Amino acid sequence: MLLVQDPLVLALGPVFELGGMAGLGVGGQVDLIHLANGLSLEVSAVYAQRSRAVVSVSVGYAIINVEWQHLFDHENGDAIFFKLRLPVGVFLFLLNHR
């Protein structure tokens, strides 16, 4: 689902994760992007291999984000990642609806 109220874009949908604390997982994600200043906020929850859950919160500017992940299992771990964020679906939508 994609809601656009210029200058904000709210995207809600499935996410497939490969890497990070999830290893391999599937879940849901919410993105809030401010088109005028390039700021973004992303929240996701992923069900990962070996019956583990991972939640993450990411903030950034343009395509560069800092992400915190928390792994829920018997070890309960935390990690911080720097990542390149490429919201291809949002870019394609905006190109076709200008």
Secondary structure, DSSP 8 states (H G I E B T S, - for coil): -EEEETTEEEEEEEEEEEETTTEEEEEEEEEEEETTT-EEEEEEEEEETTTEEEEEEEEEETTEEEEEEEEESSS-EEEEEEEE---HHHHHHHHHT-
